[in-house]
Amino acid sequence: MKIMIASDIHGSAYYCELMLRTFESENADRLLLLGDILYHGPRNDLPEGYDPKKVADLLNNISEKIICVRGNCDADVDLMVLSFPMTTECAVVPIGEKMMYATHGHVYNPDSLPPVPKGDMLLYGHTHVPELRESGGVMCINPGSVSLPKCSSAHSCILLKDGIFGWKDLETGDYYRYYDSLADEKHM
């Protein structure tokens, strides 16, 4: 199974369409969204193509393929226009012998780990910066932001297949980082 992992769309129909074209061209089976889907948030500028209603329509078209956790900019009113659940702040997804704890990142992140065993993984967004780092024995993985990247990073997502995470630049279509979680397991 191939999973696309993305975060922080923040209402950008332009970048949501780009993400969904990548989802389709990569033949991904599921889309794991790490929150901040429709609203840009009070500290962010409006992203290019800001149109939360259109983002909702675009995502609702593939609702059966979406797993979504709630971010700090996601509100109860958002649930009224989305046809997929976004009521929880975390999801747990198995990958081989490990578990991935998926959350937005405003509560749990590399500096504030959830109660997960060493060797498992934490997927999070929120910072808008792609990241791969170990913290307390937990591999912490951030896809960056679909629409509002920070620190000169790319508009990006992650594609996960067979334990390999690949960070992909949504504008160029290039992969720029890989992490083999199964090989890493052998070295822990």
Secondary structure by P-SEA (a helix, b strand, c coil): cbbbbbccccccaaaaaaaaaaaaaacccbbbbccccccccccccccccccaaaaaaaaaaccccbbbbbcccccaaaaaaccccccccbbbbbcccccccccccccccccccccccccbbbbbcccccccccccccbbbbbccccccccccccccbbbbcccbbbbbccccccccccccaaaaaaac
